[in-house]
Amino acid sequence: MKISRNEPWLAPLAGFSDLPFRLLCREYGCSVACTEMVSVKGLVFESPGTTRLLLTRQEDSPLVVQLFGADPLYFREALNRLLELGFTSFDLNAGCPVKKVVKTGAGAALLNNPGLLFEIVRDMVALAGPKMVGVKLRSGWDEGSRLEPDVFAELERLGAGWITLHPRTARQGFRGKADWDRIRMVQEQLGIPVIASGDLFTAEDGRECLQQTRAAGVMFGRGALYDPLIFARFRELMFGSGNKGDSEKNRAKRLQGMINRHVQLCLEGHDSWRSFSKMRTIIPRYLRGFQGARDLRKSIVACRSWEELQVLINSELGS
């Protein structure tokens, strides 16, 4: 597993970090990618939707399968099945604040049940092996119940290989500002790597976060969703080659190439219509701040085929 300050990770983005998007990010410099969060119950009961989340290929490596749930029995069965399929690295979602996840006792609800959290991590490590399991956390359920240092220490003692910390509470969601100081305190406490998450919208944010927190690495989520080139820019910054601005014309050409490559990767898959529907929502994110983006977004949503979408992109961005 590549955990280093110069090796940026792609976060598990529900609804977005499918195989084509992961491959695109890898081509731009992503070192490690996570699947969308996968339900352990869905795995055990062989839900078709869950199976799609596990699509991968040789270039999609190293890959971390992120799991969520609240029943250790399902976790054990799911891990056994994944190991049989050849997956080796796993992450426990203990930070998702979405209501439909939390109400089942999963995601950030585990922050209120450390005994269950520890049991699940213990079982995952026993099956996958020490250092092959990470845990993605929020800093606590709310301001009055932030995680104590002994929680992080116990996760390390149980054999977790890394911690990913988004330093907001579950109650905050994405409101307010991520408390990067919290990452620094946890990293100073632990002997295992802490990967920083939260408010990393640009490559410069990633570098600044590392400088402030001394974290072992960074995980780009929303920043990658708006611009997969964030990985290339981050590497340039970390290796000292700078980060030069784009002219509007150069940015248009870069966007055109990136979108066409994403489309190509989608067309290589087995579920191109589902990917097409998703692309009509993700391309507008790439256009954030681009001149004429509002009208172009409307035209993209109105597209009804891959061919129509590509003609539109090439005519608008290639001129």
TORVEXKOL-61186 format. One record per residue: x, y, z of N, C-alpha, C in turn. Coordinates in steps of 0.02 Angstrom, whole numbers. Each point is the difference from the previous one (the first is absolute). Last residue first. Example, Ala and Ser with C-alpha at 12.3 -4.5 7.8 and 13.67 -1.06 7.14 Angstrom:
2
{site {642, -112, 354}, {42, 59, 3}, {-39, 55, 37}}
{site {15, -286, -4}, {-45, 59, 0}, {45, 60, 0}}
//
This chain:
319
{site {-655, 1236, -1504}, {3, 58, -46}, {54, 49, 21}}
{site {-75, -208, 113}, {53, -7, -49}, {9, 59, -47}}
{site {-172, -32, 175}, {66, 7, 31}, {57, -3, -50}}
{site {-233, -19, -69}, {3, 55, 48}, {69, 12, 28}}
{site {-45, -181, -152}, {-16, 63, -34}, {7, 60, 46}}
{site {35, -219, 83}, {53, 17, -47}, {-14, 66, -36}}
{site {-163, -89, 151}, {62, 18, 35}, {53, 23, -48}}
{site {-204, -80, -93}, {-9, 62, 38}, {65, 23, 33}}
{site {-5, -208, -108}, {-3, 53, -49}, {-6, 68, 35}}
{site {-11, -192, 135}, {68, 13, -25}, {2, 56, -51}}
{site {-211, -72, 85}, {40, 30, 53}, {70, 19, -26}}
{site {-145, -120, -140}, {-24, 69, 7}, {42, 36, 53}}
{site {41, -228, -28}, {21, 37, -60}, {-19, 74, 5}}
{site {-72, -151, 168}, {72, 14, 5}, {23, 43, -58}}
{site {-255, 25, 66}, {44, -54, -23}, {72, 21, 9}}
{site {-188, 143, 52}, {-33, -65, 6}, {43, -58, -26}}
{site {6, 280, 108}, {27, -51, -47}, {-33, -68, 13}}
{site {-32, 207, 132}, {-49, -16, -52}, {24, -54, -49}}
{site {138, 88, 176}, {-55, -36, 31}, {-52, -21, -52}}
{site {178, 138, -72}, {24, -67, 18}, {-56, -42, 30}}
{site {-41, 228, -50}, {5, -40, -61}, {22, -71, 15}}
{site {-4, 155, 177}, {-68, -13, -23}, {0, -45, -62}}
{site {207, 78, 81}, {-29, -50, 45}, {-70, -19, -22}}
{site {108, 176, -111}, {27, -65, -21}, {-28, -55, 45}}
{site {-51, 224, 51}, {-36, -21, -60}, {23, -69, -22}}
{site {112, 93, 186}, {-72, -9, 15}, {-38, -26, -62}}
{site {236, 59, -10}, {-15, -66, 29}, {-75, -11, 9}}
{site {149, 188, -91}, {-56, -30, -37}, {-23, -66, 29}}
{site {236, 60, 75}, {-41, 50, -34}, {-55, -34, -42}}
{site {102, -115, 223}, {16, 7, -71}, {-48, 50, -32}}
{site {-8, -82, 231}, {43, 58, -11}, {19, 11, -72}}
{site {-81, -239, 51}, {-6, 53, 50}, {50, 56, -12}}
{site {-38, -218, -119}, {-5, 66, -32}, {-5, 57, 49}}
{site {4, -237, 57}, {64, 17, -30}, {1, 72, -26}}
{site {-201, -90, 81}, {45, 15, 55}, {69, 20, -27}}
{site {-167, -76, -152}, {-12, 69, 24}, {44, 20, 59}}
{site {11, -226, -80}, {33, 49, -43}, {-14, 72, 21}}
{site {-107, -187, 110}, {69, 13, 21}, {34, 52, -43}}
{site {-226, -80, -38}, {3, 36, 64}, {72, 18, 20}}
{site {-50, -124, -197}, {-37, 63, -8}, {-4, 40, 65}}
{site {98, -217, -6}, {44, 50, -31}, {-36, 66, -9}}
{site {-118, -191, 81}, {44, 28, 51}, {44, 56, -30}}
{site {-139, -122, -144}, {-42, 39, 46}, {43, 35, 52}}
{site {108, -151, -141}, {-20, 60, -37}, {-42, 45, 45}}
{site {62, -212, 80}, {56, 46, 1}, {-17, 65, -35}}
{site {-156, -172, -9}, {4, 25, 69}, {57, 51, 5}}
{site {-18, -109, -203}, {-55, 47, 9}, {-1, 28, 71}}
{site {164, -164, -64}, {13, 67, -27}, {-58, 48, 10}}
{site {102, -227, 87}, {-63, 31, 19}, {1, 72, -24}}
{site {186, -151, -16}, {-55, -43, -19}, {-68, 31, 13}}
{site {249, 125, -64}, {-33, -39, 51}, {-59, -39, -27}}
{site {140, 162, -119}, {34, -65, 6}, {-35, -46, 50}}
{site {-67, 227, -36}, {-22, -42, -55}, {34, -68, 0}}
{site {63, 166, 159}, {-68, -23, 13}, {-23, -48, -54}}
{site {207, 106, -27}, {4, -51, 53}, {-69, -27, 17}}
{site {12, 178, -155}, {31, -61, -28}, {2, -56, 52}}
{site {-70, 213, 71}, {-51, -32, -42}, {26, -66, -29}}
{site {152, 134, 117}, {-49, -30, 46}, {-54, -36, -39}}
{site {154, 122, -125}, {31, -60, 28}, {-47, -35, 50}}
{site {-68, 204, -93}, {1, -51, -52}, {32, -65, 26}}
{site {3, 188, 142}, {-68, -26, -7}, {-2, -55, -53}}
{site {205, 111, 31}, {-18, -38, 60}, {-69, -31, -7}}
{site {80, 145, -171}, {37, -63, 2}, {-20, -43, 58}}
{site {-95, 215, -14}, {-22, -41, -56}, {34, -68, 1}}
{site {70, 162, 154}, {-65, -28, 18}, {-26, -47, -55}}
{site {196, 120, -44}, {13, -51, 52}, {-65, -34, 20}}
{site {-13, 180, -148}, {31, -58, -33}, {12, -56, 50}}
{site {-80, 204, 84}, {-51, -32, -41}, {27, -62, -34}}
{site {148, 134, 121}, {-43, -37, 45}, {-55, -36, -40}}
{site {145, 145, -114}, {35, -62, 21}, {-44, -43, 45}}
{site {-83, 211, -62}, {3, -43, -59}, {34, -66, 18}}
{site {-11, 169, 163}, {-66, -28, -11}, {1, -49, -59}}
{site {226, 22, 131}, {-42, 48, -34}, {-68, -33, -11}}
{site {155, -78, 206}, {-22, -11, -68}, {-32, 62, -28}}
{site {199, -33, 205}, {-70, 10, -18}, {-13, -13, -74}}
{site {196, -120, 154}, {-13, 59, -40}, {-74, 3, -20}}
{site {161, -114, 188}, {-68, -11, -24}, {-22, 61, -39}}
{site {248, -135, 98}, {-47, 56, -3}, {-68, -20, -27}}
{site {201, -136, 51}, {-1, 27, -68}, {-53, 54, -9}}
{site {66, -150, 199}, {33, 64, -9}, {-1, 29, -69}}
{site {-100, -203, 112}, {67, -12, -28}, {33, 65, -23}}
{site {-218, 1, 94}, {40, -36, 48}, {71, -13, -25}}
{site {-161, 106, -142}, {16, 42, 58}, {47, -35, 48}}
{site {-80, -121, -184}, {44, 53, -23}, {21, 44, 59}}
{site {-162, -165, 40}, {67, -29, -8}, {50, 53, -23}}
{site {-224, 66, 14}, {27, -13, 67}, {71, -29, -5}}
{site {-122, 30, -198}, {23, 65, 27}, {31, -10, 70}}
{site {-97, -187, -104}, {60, 21, -36}, {27, 65, 28}}
{site {-203, -77, 87}, {54, -46, 19}, {65, 20, -34}}
{site {-202, 114, -50}, {26, 20, 65}, {59, -44, 21}}
{site {-146, -25, -196}, {69, 22, -8}, {31, 24, 65}}
{site {-233, -63, -22}, {46, -57, 9}, {73, 18, -9}}
{site {-219, 149, 70}, {57, 3, -47}, {48, -58, 14}}
{site {-214, 26, 111}, {-3, 60, -41}, {57, 2, -52}}
{site {-9, -177, 154}, {-63, -2, -36}, {-7, 61, -46}}
{site {181, -17, 150}, {10, -43, -58}, {-63, -3, -43}}
{site {-10, 120, 202}, {49, 32, -44}, {12, -40, -64}}
{site {-135, -88, 176}, {-35, 49, -41}, {47, 37, -47}}
{site {123, -165, 119}, {-68, -21, -13}, {-34, 49, -47}}
{site {264, -84, 89}, {-41, 50, -34}, {-69, -30, -14}}
{site {208, -44, 183}, {-51, -34, -38}, {-46, 54, -30}}
{site {272, -23, 109}, {-63, 35, -9}, {-46, -42, -43}}
{site {221, -48, 186}, {-22, 7, -69}, {-66, 37, -3}}
{site {127, -31, 202}, {39, -45, -42}, {-18, 6, -74}}
{site {-17, 208, 182}, {-33, -64, -16}, {43, -41, -47}}
{site {26, 228, 108}, {52, -52, -1}, {-31, -70, -11}}
{site {-106, 232, 9}, {-20, -59, 40}, {55, -52, 9}}
{site {18, 212, -130}, {-30, 16, 65}, {-8, -60, 45}}
{site {85, -23, -222}, {45, 43, 37}, {-27, 14, 70}}
{site {-135, -119, -152}, {57, -41, 21}, {48, 41, 43}}
{site {-179, 114, -98}, {-24, -45, 52}, {57, -43, 27}}
{site {41, 140, -185}, {-6, 38, 62}, {-22, -44, 58}}
{site {9, -96, -215}, {67, 15, 25}, {-3, 38, 66}}
{site {-204, -44, -109}, {32, -62, 21}, {69, 12, 30}}
{site {-118, 181, -97}, {-30, -20, 64}, {34, -63, 27}}
{site {59, 70, -214}, {30, 43, 51}, {-28, -15, 69}}
{site {-93, -103, -189}, {65, -30, 16}, {35, 40, 55}}
{site {-263, 15, 5}, {53, 14, -49}, {63, -37, 21}}
{site {-196, -22, 130}, {-32, 16, -64}, {51, 13, -56}}
{site {-36, -98, 254}, {57, -4, -46}, {-26, 10, -71}}
{site {-122, -19, 222}, {15, 67, -27}, {63, 0, -43}}
{site {-24, -223, 116}, {-41, 56, 21}, {26, 67, -24}}
{site {148, -227, 68}, {-58, 10, -44}, {-37, 61, 25}}
{site {250, -155, 37}, {-41, 59, 11}, {-55, 5, -53}}
{site {141, -210, 122}, {-12, 31, -64}, {-50, 57, 9}}
{site {183, -143, 163}, {-65, 34, -3}, {-4, 35, -67}}
{site {158, -223, 100}, {-13, 61, -40}, {-71, 27, 9}}
{site {124, -130, 203}, {-22, -17, -67}, {-17, 63, -39}}
{site {64, 6, 228}, {58, -25, -37}, {-19, -22, -70}}
{site {-120, 198, 170}, {2, -68, -26}, {66, -17, -34}}
{site {-59, 219, 99}, {-15, -50, 50}, {15, -71, -24}}
{site {18, 195, -139}, {53, 2, 51}, {-9, -54, 52}}
{site {-167, 28, -165}, {61, -26, -30}, {57, -1, 51}}
{site {-204, 99, 66}, {-6, -73, -5}, {63, -31, -30}}
{site {-12, 236, 15}, {2, -30, 67}, {-4, -76, -3}}
{site {-22, 124, -202}, {68, 4, 27}, {4, -34, 68}}
{site {-211, 22, -98}, {41, -50, -36}, {70, -1, 28}}
{site {-143, 165, 79}, {-20, -65, 27}, {40, -56, -34}}
{site {16, 221, -78}, {40, -10, 61}, {-15, -68, 32}}
{site {-125, 84, -189}, {62, -36, -16}, {44, -12, 62}}
{site {-261, 44, -46}, {48, 18, 52}, {64, -40, -10}}
{site {-206, 89, -175}, {35, -58, 27}, {55, 24, 49}}
{site {-224, 146, -43}, {67, -11, -26}, {31, -61, 33}}
{site {-273, 62, -51}, {56, 26, 38}, {66, -17, -33}}
{site {-189, -165, -67}, {-5, 70, 19}, {61, 21, 40}}
{site {-71, -219, -94}, {54, 36, -34}, {-4, 75, 16}}
{site {-91, -170, 173}, {-4, -17, -71}, {59, 31, -36}}
{site {-64, 11, 242}, {18, 55, -44}, {-14, -17, -73}}
{site {-26, -162, 174}, {-55, 49, 0}, {14, 58, -48}}
{site {167, -164, 40}, {-53, -26, -42}, {-58, 49, -5}}
{site {238, 106, 45}, {-43, -48, 34}, {-53, -25, -49}}
{site {248, 71, -79}, {-64, 31, 16}, {-39, -52, 40}}
{site {229, -32, -111}, {-8, 32, 65}, {-59, 48, 4}}
{site {82, -235, -124}, {-33, 62, -23}, {-18, 38, 63}}
{site {183, -209, -45}, {-40, 43, 44}, {-26, 61, -38}}
{site {111, -268, -18}, {-16, 59, -40}, {-48, 43, 41}}
{site {194, -201, 59}, {-62, 35, 18}, {-9, 56, -51}}
{site {141, -254, 3}, {-2, 72, -9}, {-68, 26, 24}}
{site {62, -228, 28}, {60, 21, -34}, {5, 75, -10}}
{site {-114, -167, 199}, {-16, 43, -57}, {64, 26, -31}}
{site {-25, -146, 201}, {34, -19, -62}, {-19, 41, -61}}
{site {-54, 13, 248}, {-36, -55, -32}, {29, -20, -67}}
{site {83, 187, 125}, {16, -62, 35}, {-33, -61, -33}}
{site {-53, 217, -81}, {69, -18, -16}, {19, -67, 32}}
{site {-206, 89, 56}, {-1, -21, -70}, {70, -20, -24}}
{site {-21, 91, 215}, {-26, -68, -2}, {-4, -25, -72}}
{site {65, 224, 38}, {52, -46, 24}, {-23, -73, -4}}
{site {-154, 172, -49}, {50, -6, -53}, {54, -50, 19}}
{site {-155, 50, 165}, {-35, -33, -55}, {49, -12, -58}}
{site {67, 124, 192}, {4, -72, 9}, {-38, -39, -54}}
{site {3, 245, 11}, {62, -31, -25}, {2, -76, 6}}
{site {-241, 116, -22}, {56, 6, 47}, {62, -35, -29}}
{site {-219, 117, -130}, {35, -62, 15}, {60, 14, 46}}
{site {-218, 158, 8}, {57, -12, -44}, {37, -63, 22}}
{site {-222, 119, 68}, {22, -70, 4}, {55, -15, -51}}
{site {-119, 213, 27}, {3, -24, 68}, {26, -71, 7}}
{site {-35, 112, -211}, {51, 37, 37}, {8, -26, 71}}
{site {-91, -180, -166}, {-14, 71, 4}, {53, 33, 43}}
{site {36, -220, -79}, {-70, 6, -21}, {-22, 74, 0}}
{site {258, -52, -49}, {-46, -16, 54}, {-71, 6, -26}}
{site {192, 25, -138}, {33, 15, 64}, {-45, -15, 60}}
{site {-15, -145, -229}, {-10, 70, 16}, {32, 12, 69}}
{site {82, -205, -169}, {-37, 27, 57}, {-15, 74, -7}}
{site {95, -253, -117}, {-14, 70, -17}, {-49, 28, 51}}
{site {190, -212, -12}, {-63, 23, 27}, {-8, 74, -17}}
{site {145, -240, -96}, {-1, 69, 25}, {-69, 17, 27}}
{site {162, -234, -60}, {-66, 30, 13}, {10, 71, 25}}
{site {177, -157, -40}, {-38, -3, -63}, {-69, 31, 6}}
{site {171, -36, 179}, {20, 55, -45}, {-37, -1, -67}}
{site {-8, -230, 130}, {20, 65, 28}, {22, 48, -56}}
{site {-177, -192, -64}, {70, 5, 22}, {16, 69, 26}}
{site {-216, -107, -78}, {41, 29, -53}, {74, 3, 18}}
{site {-162, -92, 156}, {-9, -33, -65}, {48, 26, -53}}
{site {-2, 92, 220}, {12, -72, 9}, {-5, -36, -68}}
{site {-56, 229, 12}, {73, -11, 3}, {16, -74, 5}}
{site {-226, 63, 9}, {27, 15, -66}, {75, -14, -3}}
{site {-113, -19, 208}, {-17, -55, -46}, {29, 11, -69}}
{site {29, 171, 161}, {35, -60, 22}, {-13, -58, -49}}
{site {-120, 199, -30}, {69, 7, -21}, {40, -62, 18}}
{site {-221, 8, 75}, {2, -6, -73}, {72, 5, -25}}
{site {-38, 34, 229}, {-14, -69, -18}, {6, -11, -76}}
{site {19, 220, 89}, {59, -40, 14}, {-11, -73, -21}}
{site {-184, 146, -18}, {53, 21, -45}, {62, -43, 8}}
{site {-174, -27, 154}, {-15, -31, -64}, {52, 17, -52}}
{site {22, 104, 208}, {7, -72, 9}, {-13, -37, -65}}
{site {-33, 237, 13}, {69, -21, -10}, {10, -75, 9}}
{site {-199, 168, -53}, {1, -69, 24}, {70, -28, -9}}
{site {-68, 217, -77}, {-36, -3, 64}, {1, -69, 32}}
{site {96, 41, -212}, {36, 44, 46}, {-32, 1, 69}}
{site {-96, -112, -188}, {49, -41, 36}, {41, 42, 49}}
{site {-156, 96, -155}, {-32, -25, 61}, {48, -43, 41}}
{site {54, 90, -219}, {18, 41, 58}, {-34, -23, 64}}
{site {-17, -182, -177}, {31, 64, -13}, {18, 36, 64}}
{site {-196, -173, 31}, {63, -2, -38}, {28, 70, -8}}
{site {-216, -69, 99}, {55, -12, 46}, {68, 0, -33}}
{site {-219, 52, -98}, {11, -73, 4}, {54, -18, 50}}
{site {-55, 227, -55}, {-57, -29, 36}, {4, -76, 5}}
{site {165, 131, -122}, {6, 6, 73}, {-58, -35, 36}}
{site {-2, 16, -238}, {54, -44, 23}, {2, -2, 76}}
{site {-151, 144, -108}, {-21, -68, -15}, {53, -51, 19}}
{site {45, 237, 28}, {-52, -25, 45}, {-17, -73, -13}}
{site {244, 108, -43}, {-63, -1, -35}, {-53, -37, 41}}
{site {244, 44, 43}, {-52, 29, 42}, {-70, -3, -32}}
{site {252, -142, -2}, {-53, 25, -42}, {-58, 27, 43}}
{site {208, -110, 82}, {-6, 72, -2}, {-57, 28, -41}}
{site {113, -224, 33}, {-26, 19, 66}, {-9, 76, 3}}
{site {67, -215, -178}, {-31, 66, 3}, {-32, 11, 68}}
{site {213, -159, -80}, {-64, 1, 35}, {-26, 72, 1}}
{site {173, -144, -172}, {-9, 58, 42}, {-70, -3, 31}}
{site {205, -168, -136}, {-68, 18, 18}, {-1, 61, 45}}
{site {152, -184, -180}, {2, 59, 44}, {-70, 27, 11}}
{site {46, -194, -141}, {46, -8, 57}, {-1, 57, 50}}
{site {-140, -154, -216}, {11, 66, 31}, {41, -9, 64}}
{site {-82, -183, -143}, {67, 27, -12}, {13, 69, 27}}
{site {-192, -164, 17}, {0, 34, -65}, {67, 33, -16}}
{site {-39, -105, 209}, {-3, -52, -51}, {2, 29, -70}}
{site {-13, 147, 182}, {66, -31, -3}, {2, -55, -52}}
{site {-207, 100, 43}, {45, 46, -35}, {71, -28, -5}}
{site {-162, -121, 124}, {-17, 0, -71}, {48, 45, -40}}
{site {21, -5, 235}, {19, -65, -28}, {-14, -2, -75}}
{site {-71, 190, 119}, {73, -3, -7}, {22, -65, -31}}
{site {-229, 24, 51}, {19, 43, -56}, {76, -3, -11}}
{site {-89, -111, 188}, {-19, -35, -62}, {22, 41, -61}}
{site {33, 98, 210}, {43, -59, -6}, {-15, -37, -66}}
{site {-135, 186, 57}, {68, 20, -17}, {45, -61, -11}}
{site {-219, -33, 77}, {1, 16, -71}, {70, 23, -22}}
{site {-31, -42, 228}, {-10, -62, -37}, {3, 12, -75}}
{site {8, 184, 156}, {63, -36, -9}, {-7, -64, -40}}
{site {-152, 223, -17}, {-6, -68, 26}, {64, -38, -13}}
{site {-60, 224, -79}, {0, 4, 73}, {-4, -69, 32}}
{site {88, 145, -246}, {-49, -44, 30}, {5, 5, 76}}
{site {156, 53, -244}, {-40, 29, 54}, {-53, -50, 22}}
{site {257, 27, -151}, {-60, -36, 22}, {-38, 39, 53}}
{site {200, 24, -213}, {-28, 29, 61}, {-67, -33, 16}}
{site {236, -67, -137}, {-72, -9, 1}, {-27, 29, 65}}
{site {230, 53, -153}, {-27, -13, 67}, {-76, -5, -5}}
{site {228, -24, -176}, {-70, 16, 10}, {-21, -20, 71}}
{site {239, 57, -166}, {-33, -33, 57}, {-71, 25, 10}}
{site {3, -21, -212}, {36, -27, 58}, {53, 49, 22}}
{site {-148, -42, -212}, {-35, 31, 57}, {30, -25, 66}}
{site {59, -82, -220}, {27, 68, 8}, {-28, 35, 62}}
{site {-79, -221, -64}, {70, 0, 22}, {28, 70, 14}}
{site {-262, -22, 26}, {45, -33, -47}, {72, 13, 21}}
{site {-285, 8, 90}, {68, 25, 1}, {39, -34, -56}}
{site {-259, 22, 143}, {33, -8, -65}, {69, 32, 2}}
{site {-172, -2, 178}, {63, -36, 7}, {35, -12, -67}}
{site {-219, 104, 30}, {49, 41, 36}, {69, -32, 4}}
{site {-189, -115, -94}, {26, 51, -44}, {53, 43, 33}}
{site {-118, -161, 129}, {48, -32, -46}, {31, 52, -47}}
{site {-177, 66, 141}, {63, -8, 37}, {53, -30, -45}}
{site {-218, 19, -83}, {30, 66, 6}, {67, -3, 36}}
{site {-132, -197, -19}, {31, 19, -64}, {34, 68, 4}}
{site {-25, -164, 215}, {-38, 53, -33}, {35, 20, -65}}
{site {38, -184, 181}, {17, 4, -72}, {-45, 48, -38}}
{site {21, -57, 244}, {-61, -19, -36}, {7, 9, -76}}
{site {182, 54, 143}, {-22, -67, 23}, {-60, -24, -39}}
{site {81, 220, -40}, {48, -51, -22}, {-25, -71, 17}}
{site {-121, 185, 78}, {-7, -6, -72}, {46, -53, -29}}
{site {21, 56, 226}, {-61, -39, -11}, {-12, -10, -75}}
{site {177, 137, 65}, {16, -70, 13}, {-61, -44, -8}}
{site {46, 234, -134}, {-38, -29, 56}, {20, -73, 11}}
{site {150, 208, -104}, {-34, -62, -18}, {-35, -28, 62}}
{site {110, 249, -107}, {-12, -42, 59}, {-48, -57, -19}}
{site {162, 87, -187}, {-56, 29, 36}, {-14, -45, 60}}
{site {245, -26, -66}, {-65, -10, -31}, {-52, 45, 33}}
{site {261, 69, -9}, {-49, -38, 39}, {-63, -10, -41}}
{site {281, 47, -57}, {-70, 19, -7}, {-43, -45, 44}}
{site {273, 96, -39}, {-43, -51, 29}, {-72, 25, -6}}
{site {167, 128, -107}, {40, -58, 18}, {-41, -59, 26}}
{site {-35, 218, -182}, {-26, -29, 62}, {38, -65, 15}}
{site {29, 145, -201}, {47, -2, 56}, {-26, -25, 66}}
{site {-102, 18, -232}, {24, 66, 18}, {43, 1, 63}}
{site {-101, -199, -83}, {39, 25, -56}, {28, 69, 14}}
{site {-148, -98, 156}, {65, -33, 1}, {45, 26, -57}}
{site {-224, 72, 9}, {40, 32, 53}, {70, -31, 3}}
{site {-154, -98, -148}, {17, 67, -22}, {45, 34, 51}}
{site {-88, -208, 57}, {52, -7, -50}, {22, 68, -26}}
{site {-182, -7, 150}, {63, -19, 34}, {57, -4, -50}}
{site {-215, 37, -85}, {25, 59, 34}, {65, -15, 36}}
{site {-112, -181, -109}, {26, 50, -47}, {29, 62, 34}}
{site {-99, -169, 144}, {62, -20, -34}, {24, 51, -51}}
{site {-147, 104, 191}, {-6, -65, -33}, {65, -14, -38}}
{site {-87, 188, 164}, {66, -31, -9}, {-7, -72, -25}}
{site {-199, 142, 40}, {46, 28, -49}, {64, -39, -10}}
{site {-190, -40, 159}, {-32, 21, -61}, {47, 24, -54}}
{site {93, 6, 241}, {-62, -36, -15}, {-33, 28, -62}}
{site {259, -1, 69}, {-53, 49, -14}, {-63, -36, -22}}
{site {250, -41, 126}, {-59, -38, -21}, {-60, 47, -8}}
{site {256, 92, -37}, {-49, -19, 52}, {-54, -45, -29}}
{site {263, 29, -80}, {-67, 19, -19}, {-49, -27, 52}}
{site {275, 69, 29}, {-54, -50, -4}, {-64, 31, -27}}
{site {287, 58, -17}, {-69, 20, 17}, {-50, -56, -12}}
{site {268, 29, 50}, {-42, -50, -33}, {-73, 14, 17}}
{site {200, 110, 92}, {1, 13, -71}, {-46, -46, -40}}
{site {34, -16, 239}, {-21, 69, -12}, {-4, 16, -74}}
{site {-41, -251, 79}, {55, 47, 6}, {-26, 69, -18}}
{site {-69, -272, -9}, {-20, 54, 45}, {61, 45, 9}}
{site {-87, -225, -149}, {41, 61, -6}, {-28, 54, 45}}
{site {-1, -281, 8}, {-42, 59, 0}, {44, 62, 0}}
//
